[in-house]
Amino acid sequence: MRIGTSYSDVTPTTLSNADFISDSFKLYPNPSNSGFVNITSTGLGAIQTNVFDMLGKQVVIDTTVVNGRLNVSDLNAGIYIVKLTQNNSTTTKKLIIQ
């Protein structure tokens, strides 16, 4: 006895988002040892920046970047996750501080 929908009853579909642009934010130099990183974007407006350690705890940096430069001189050497938000676009980037 067979219960449920047969494979022929299912219409294959593709999940997609035409507005997704993976390169809309750039973070450099990475790795950094200069005390700052540059953040560029293909969008317009200020970029909200949150920095998290590898345990997910937000560290000192929670700021809006207007001039494209983020001061990371207070961060110890290690690996961090940077959450970047501009208008309705949000992404995360890995940042290495040497």
C-alpha positions as CSV (number, residue, x, y, z in Angstrom):
1,M,0.0,0.0,0.0
2,R,1.3,3.4,-1.0
3,I,0.5,6.6,0.9
4,G,1.3,10.2,-0.2
5,T,2.3,11.9,-3.3
6,S,4.1,10.2,-6.1
7,Y,7.2,11.7,-7.7
8,S,5.3,12.5,-10.8
9,D,3.0,14.8,-8.9
10,V,5.8,17.1,-7.8
11,T,6.8,19.9,-10.0
12,P,10.6,20.6,-9.7
13,T,11.4,24.2,-8.8
14,T,14.6,26.1,-8.2
15,L,15.1,28.4,-5.2
16,S,16.6,31.6,-6.3
17,N,16.9,35.3,-5.5
18,A,17.6,37.5,-8.5
19,D,18.6,40.4,-6.1
20,F,21.4,38.5,-4.3
21,I,24.8,40.0,-5.0
22,S,27.6,38.3,-3.1
23,D,30.2,40.9,-3.9
24,S,28.3,43.9,-2.7
25,F,30.7,44.4,0.3
26,K,34.4,44.2,0.4
27,L,36.6,44.2,3.5
28,Y,40.4,44.8,3.1
29,P,43.2,44.4,4.0
30,N,42.4,41.0,5.3
31,P,44.3,39.8,7.2
32,S,45.1,43.1,8.8
33,N,47.8,44.3,11.1
34,S,47.6,48.0,10.4
35,G,44.9,48.9,12.9
36,F,42.2,49.6,10.3
37,V,40.3,47.9,7.5
38,N,38.6,49.5,4.5
39,I,35.0,48.7,3.8
40,T,33.6,49.3,0.3
41,S,30.1,48.6,-1.1
42,T,28.3,48.8,-4.4
43,G,25.4,50.5,-2.6
44,L,25.0,54.1,-1.3
45,G,24.8,55.3,2.3
46,A,26.4,54.5,5.6
47,I,27.3,51.0,6.5
48,Q,26.4,49.7,10.0
49,T,29.2,47.5,11.3
50,N,29.1,44.9,14.2
51,V,32.1,42.8,15.1
52,F,31.8,39.4,16.8
53,D,34.3,37.0,18.2
54,M,34.3,33.4,17.1
55,L,32.0,32.5,20.1
56,G,29.4,34.9,18.7
57,K,29.9,37.5,21.4
58,Q,29.8,41.1,20.1
59,V,33.1,42.9,20.8
60,V,33.7,46.6,21.2
61,I,33.0,47.6,17.7
62,D,29.3,48.5,16.9
63,T,29.5,51.6,14.7
64,T,28.4,53.2,11.5
65,V,31.1,53.5,8.9
66,V,30.6,56.6,6.7
67,N,34.1,57.2,5.3
68,G,34.8,53.5,4.4
69,R,37.4,53.0,7.2
70,L,36.9,50.9,10.3
71,N,39.3,51.3,13.3
72,V,40.2,47.8,14.5
73,S,43.2,48.8,16.6
74,D,41.4,47.7,19.9
75,L,41.0,44.1,18.6
76,N,43.4,41.4,19.8
77,A,45.0,39.1,17.2
78,G,42.5,36.5,16.2
79,I,39.5,35.7,13.9
80,Y,36.4,37.8,14.0
81,I,33.0,37.9,12.1
82,V,32.0,41.3,10.8
83,K,28.3,41.9,10.1
84,L,27.8,44.7,7.5
85,T,24.4,46.2,6.9
86,Q,23.6,48.9,4.4
87,N,20.0,49.8,3.5
88,N,18.3,46.4,3.2
89,S,21.5,44.4,2.4
90,T,23.3,42.5,5.1
91,T,26.3,40.2,4.9
92,T,28.9,38.7,7.2
93,K,32.6,38.6,6.5
94,K,35.5,36.8,8.2
95,L,38.2,39.2,9.5
96,I,41.7,38.1,10.6
97,I,43.7,40.4,12.9
98,Q,47.4,39.6,13.1
